[in-house]
Amino acid sequence: MKYVVGWDGGGTKTSMKVLDLDGNTVLCANAGSLNYNSNPKEEIRKTINTLIAKLLNLTGELSDCKGMCISAAGISNREASSFLTSSLEQSGIRCEINIVGDHEAALYGAFGKPEGIILISGTGSICFGMNQSGQKIRTGGYGHLIDDEGSGYAIGRDILSTAVQIYDKRITNSNILDLVYETLGVHSVEEIIQYTYQSNWNKACIASLSPVILKALKRNDPHARAICEKASNELVRLVIPVAKMLTLEQGKMALLGGILTHYEPIKNMVVKKLADELPALNIVEPMYDSATGAAIIARHNYLKEYIGGSFHG
């Protein structure tokens, strides 16, 4: 059996999907992280070896693998791409290896083909689209220091900003400071500052405070609603230029990432605002996950190169 492989490397685990050449899923597996920026090379090699072993169990021959695509955040790092490619080749992979950004695999996964728009809001935020002509447009995704508006990080940052302003009496009529105390298990603003500027800080520390917003909303906190309105406005601002530049105002869009799948109030605000700005845009549920999207890319590339013609699903 000939097959293609998709890997989606998240922060803590890598998901693998294997498709036969007809597009049927024949294997699903998980292993450790592929994140080159936060893991030693030995750990990444261990992840690769674990997944390669699962492929060998499938047919016994890596020569049956006709295409591979790996998606991961931060993969634009040339050193990371080179290391992954050489490690796979050393493991016996001889097929074409494509390495793409996680947003590209997410789009193929959402629609099963390279056409549509995805809006992602998790720890970070990005909008990415492709049209039938193959044109690609991205907005956002430039990192928490200068961007990531509407993301879990941005919401967490606004929660902390509101909390210290409540402490200073610059803001009244809000429960957010008490909820931050409760969430962090602290009792003073000094401890909040220590948490915010801790030596082992990363943006996930700030994003992890985003659930506070849901608790505050349940108490009808006006400042919580303002934070949600701001986040939803910023997310919609990501979508509008992508839809217009790709002439996909009447196309399909999927909402992805923890904020847009688990934070119903923000999702509803985004959907409503998009209906006002782009009334013909069709918001749909994603078809598949990003690992499947990566495998679809691998299949697409194999069919185009070795069989010819265009890709239709």
C-alpha positions as CSV (number, residue, x, y, z in Angstrom):
1,M,0.0,0.0,0.0
2,K,1.3,3.4,-1.0
3,Y,0.6,6.3,1.4
4,V,1.3,9.9,2.3
5,V,2.0,11.3,5.7
6,G,1.1,14.5,7.6
7,W,2.7,15.7,10.8
8,D,1.4,18.6,12.9
9,G,3.9,19.7,15.5
10,G,2.3,21.5,18.4
11,G,3.9,22.8,21.5
12,T,3.8,19.6,23.5
13,K,2.9,16.8,21.0
14,T,3.0,15.9,17.4
15,S,0.0,14.4,15.6
16,M,0.4,12.1,12.6
17,K,-2.2,11.2,10.0
18,V,-1.5,8.7,7.2
19,L,-3.6,8.6,4.1
20,D,-3.7,6.1,1.2
21,L,-3.5,7.6,-2.3
22,D,-7.3,7.6,-2.5
23,G,-7.4,10.0,0.5
24,N,-8.6,7.5,3.2
25,T,-7.1,7.7,6.7
26,V,-5.2,4.5,7.4
27,L,-3.2,5.5,10.6
28,C,-3.4,8.1,13.4
29,A,-0.7,8.4,16.0
30,N,0.9,10.9,18.4
31,A,4.4,11.5,19.8
32,G,6.4,14.2,21.5
33,S,7.1,17.7,20.4
34,L,8.9,18.8,17.2
35,N,9.4,22.4,18.5
36,Y,13.0,23.2,17.6
37,N,13.0,26.4,19.7
38,S,12.0,24.8,23.0
39,N,13.3,21.2,22.8
40,P,16.8,19.7,22.6
41,K,17.7,17.9,19.3
42,E,17.8,14.6,21.1
43,E,14.1,14.9,22.0
44,I,13.1,15.9,18.5
45,R,15.0,12.9,17.1
46,K,13.2,10.7,19.6
47,T,9.8,12.0,18.4
48,I,10.8,11.4,14.8
49,N,12.0,7.9,15.5
50,T,8.8,7.1,17.4
51,L,6.6,8.1,14.4
52,I,8.9,6.4,11.8
53,A,8.6,3.2,13.8
54,K,4.8,3.5,13.5
55,L,5.1,4.0,9.8
56,L,7.3,0.8,9.5
57,N,4.6,-1.1,11.4
58,L,2.1,-0.1,8.7
59,T,3.6,-1.8,5.7
60,G,7.2,-2.7,6.7
61,E,8.7,-0.5,3.9
62,L,9.4,3.3,4.1
63,S,9.6,3.2,0.3
64,D,5.8,3.0,0.3
65,C,5.7,6.5,1.7
66,K,5.2,8.7,-1.4
67,G,5.0,12.1,0.2
68,M,5.4,13.8,3.6
69,C,4.3,17.2,4.9
70,I,5.2,18.6,8.3
71,S,3.4,21.7,9.7
72,A,4.6,23.5,12.8
73,A,4.6,27.0,14.3
74,G,7.9,28.9,13.8
75,I,9.0,26.5,11.1
76,S,10.2,29.5,9.0
77,N,13.5,29.0,11.0
78,R,15.8,27.7,8.2
79,E,17.9,25.8,10.7
80,A,14.8,24.0,12.1
81,S,13.7,23.0,8.6
82,S,17.1,21.7,7.7
83,F,17.4,19.7,10.9
84,L,14.0,18.1,10.4
85,T,14.6,17.2,6.8
86,S,18.1,15.7,7.4
87,S,16.8,13.8,10.4
88,L,14.0,12.3,8.3
89,E,16.4,11.4,5.5
90,Q,18.7,9.7,8.0
91,S,15.7,7.7,9.3
92,G,15.1,6.3,5.8
93,I,12.5,8.7,4.3
94,R,13.2,9.1,0.5
95,C,10.1,10.8,-0.7
96,E,9.5,14.5,-1.1
97,I,9.3,16.3,2.3
98,N,7.4,19.6,2.5
99,I,7.6,21.8,5.6
100,V,4.9,24.4,5.9
101,G,3.5,26.8,8.5
102,D,0.8,25.5,10.8
103,H,-1.7,28.0,9.3
104,E,-1.3,26.4,5.9
105,A,-2.0,22.9,7.1
106,A,-4.9,24.2,9.1
107,L,-6.5,25.6,6.0
108,Y,-6.1,22.4,4.0
109,G,-7.6,20.6,7.0
110,A,-10.5,22.9,7.4
111,F,-11.6,22.7,3.8
112,G,-10.0,19.5,2.5
113,K,-8.6,21.7,-0.4
114,P,-6.5,24.8,-0.9
115,E,-9.4,27.3,-1.0
116,G,-11.0,29.4,1.8
117,I,-10.1,31.5,4.8
118,I,-9.2,30.4,8.4
119,L,-9.1,32.7,11.4
120,I,-7.1,31.3,14.3
121,S,-7.2,32.7,17.8
122,G,-5.3,30.6,20.4
123,T,-2.3,31.8,22.4
124,G,-1.6,33.9,19.3
125,S,-3.7,35.0,16.4
126,I,-3.5,34.9,12.6
127,C,-5.8,34.9,9.5
128,F,-4.8,33.1,6.4
129,G,-6.5,32.5,3.1
130,M,-6.0,30.9,-0.4
131,N,-8.1,31.3,-3.5
132,Q,-8.7,29.1,-6.5
133,S,-5.8,30.8,-8.3
134,G,-3.4,29.7,-5.6
135,Q,-2.9,33.2,-4.3
136,K,-2.1,33.3,-0.5
137,I,-2.7,36.2,1.9
138,R,-1.9,36.3,5.6
139,T,-2.7,38.9,8.2
140,G,-1.4,38.9,11.8
141,G,0.7,36.2,13.4
142,Y,3.7,38.5,14.1
143,G,4.2,37.5,17.7
144,H,3.0,38.8,21.1
145,L,5.5,41.8,21.3
146,I,4.1,43.6,18.3
147,D,0.9,41.8,17.3
148,D,-1.3,38.8,18.3
149,E,-4.3,41.0,18.8
150,G,-7.5,39.2,19.7
151,S,-5.6,36.2,21.0
152,G,-5.5,34.5,24.3
153,Y,-2.3,36.3,25.1
154,A,-3.9,39.7,24.3
155,I,-7.0,38.9,26.4
156,G,-4.7,37.8,29.3
157,R,-2.7,41.0,29.0
158,D,-5.8,43.1,29.0
159,I,-7.1,41.3,32.1
160,L,-3.9,42.0,34.0
161,S,-4.0,45.7,32.8
162,T,-7.6,46.0,34.1
163,A,-6.6,44.3,37.4
164,V,-3.9,46.8,38.3
165,Q,-6.1,49.7,37.3
166,I,-8.8,48.4,39.6
167,Y,-6.2,48.2,42.4
168,D,-5.3,51.8,41.7
169,K,-9.0,52.9,41.7
170,R,-8.7,54.0,38.1
171,I,-11.4,51.5,37.4
172,T,-14.4,50.7,39.6
173,N,-17.4,48.4,39.2
174,S,-15.4,45.3,38.2
175,N,-14.7,41.9,39.6
176,I,-11.6,41.2,37.5
177,L,-9.0,41.9,40.2
178,D,-10.7,39.5,42.6
179,L,-10.9,36.8,39.9
180,V,-7.2,37.2,39.1
181,Y,-6.3,36.8,42.8
182,E,-8.5,33.7,42.8
183,T,-7.1,32.2,39.6
184,L,-3.4,32.8,40.6
185,G,-3.9,31.9,44.2
186,V,-2.4,35.2,45.4
187,H,-3.6,38.0,47.7
188,S,-1.8,41.2,46.5
189,V,-1.0,43.2,43.4
190,E,2.7,42.7,44.2
191,E,2.3,38.9,43.7
192,I,0.5,39.6,40.4
193,I,3.5,41.6,39.2
194,Q,5.8,38.8,40.3
195,Y,3.8,36.4,38.3
196,T,3.8,38.6,35.2
197,Y,7.5,39.3,35.2
198,Q,8.8,35.9,36.5
199,S,12.1,34.7,35.2
200,N,10.7,31.6,33.5
201,W,8.0,33.7,31.8
202,N,6.5,32.8,28.5
203,K,3.4,34.1,26.6
204,A,1.4,31.1,27.7
205,C,1.6,32.3,31.3
206,I,-0.4,35.4,30.3
207,A,-2.7,33.5,27.9
208,S,-3.6,31.1,30.7
209,L,-5.4,33.9,32.4
210,S,-8.0,34.3,29.6
211,P,-10.6,32.0,31.3
212,V,-11.0,34.9,33.8
213,I,-12.9,36.7,31.2
214,L,-15.7,34.1,31.1
215,K,-16.1,34.2,34.8
216,A,-16.3,38.0,34.8
217,L,-18.9,37.9,32.0
218,K,-21.1,35.6,34.0
219,R,-21.1,38.4,36.6
220,N,-22.1,41.0,34.0
221,D,-18.8,42.8,34.4
222,P,-18.8,45.7,31.9
223,H,-15.0,45.7,31.6
224,A,-14.9,42.0,30.8
225,R,-17.4,42.8,28.0
226,A,-15.2,45.6,26.8
227,I,-12.2,43.3,26.6
228,C,-14.2,40.8,24.6
229,E,-15.5,43.5,22.2
230,K,-11.9,44.7,21.7
231,A,-10.7,41.1,21.0
232,S,-13.5,40.4,18.5
233,N,-13.0,43.7,16.7
234,E,-9.3,43.0,16.3
235,L,-10.1,39.5,14.9
236,V,-12.5,40.8,12.4
237,R,-9.9,43.4,11.3
238,L,-7.7,40.4,10.4
239,V,-10.3,38.9,8.2
240,I,-11.5,41.8,6.1
241,P,-8.3,42.5,4.0
242,V,-7.8,38.7,3.4
243,A,-11.3,38.3,2.1
244,K,-11.1,41.4,-0.1
245,M,-7.6,40.8,-1.5
246,L,-8.5,37.2,-2.4
247,T,-12.0,38.1,-3.7
248,L,-13.4,35.6,-1.2
249,E,-16.1,37.9,0.2
250,Q,-18.6,35.1,-0.8
251,G,-16.3,32.2,0.1
252,K,-16.0,29.9,3.1
253,M,-14.3,30.6,6.4
254,A,-13.5,28.4,9.4
255,L,-12.9,29.6,13.0
256,L,-10.0,27.8,14.7
257,G,-8.1,27.9,18.0
258,G,-9.1,27.7,21.6
259,I,-10.5,31.3,21.9
260,L,-12.8,30.8,18.9
261,T,-13.9,27.3,19.7
262,H,-14.3,27.4,23.5
263,Y,-15.1,31.1,24.3
264,E,-18.6,31.3,23.0
265,P,-19.2,35.0,23.8
266,I,-16.2,36.1,21.7
267,K,-17.0,33.7,18.9
268,N,-20.6,35.0,18.8
269,M,-19.3,38.6,18.7
270,V,-16.9,37.7,15.8
271,V,-19.7,36.0,13.8
272,K,-22.1,38.9,14.3
273,K,-19.5,41.5,13.3
274,L,-18.5,39.5,10.2
275,A,-22.1,39.3,9.2
276,D,-22.2,43.1,9.2
277,E,-18.9,43.6,7.4
278,L,-19.0,40.6,5.0
279,P,-22.6,39.4,4.8
280,A,-22.0,36.8,2.1
281,L,-19.1,35.1,3.8
282,N,-20.1,31.6,4.8
283,I,-18.7,30.5,8.2
284,V,-18.4,26.7,8.3
285,E,-17.2,24.0,10.7
286,P,-13.7,22.7,9.8
287,M,-13.7,19.3,8.1
288,Y,-10.4,17.9,9.5
289,D,-7.6,18.7,11.8
290,S,-4.2,20.1,10.9
291,A,-2.3,16.8,10.7
292,T,-4.9,15.6,8.1
293,G,-4.4,18.9,6.4
294,A,-0.7,18.3,6.2
295,A,-1.3,14.8,4.7
296,I,-3.7,16.3,2.2
297,I,-0.9,18.7,1.1
298,A,1.5,15.7,0.7
299,R,-1.1,13.9,-1.4
300,H,-1.8,17.0,-3.4
301,N,1.9,17.4,-4.2
302,Y,2.4,13.7,-5.1
303,L,-0.7,13.5,-7.4
304,K,0.4,16.7,-9.2
305,E,4.0,15.6,-9.7
306,Y,3.6,11.9,-10.5
307,I,0.1,11.6,-11.9
308,G,-0.5,15.1,-13.3
309,G,-3.5,17.3,-13.4
310,S,-5.0,19.5,-10.8
311,F,-6.1,18.6,-7.2
312,H,-9.8,18.4,-6.4
313,G,-9.9,16.8,-2.9
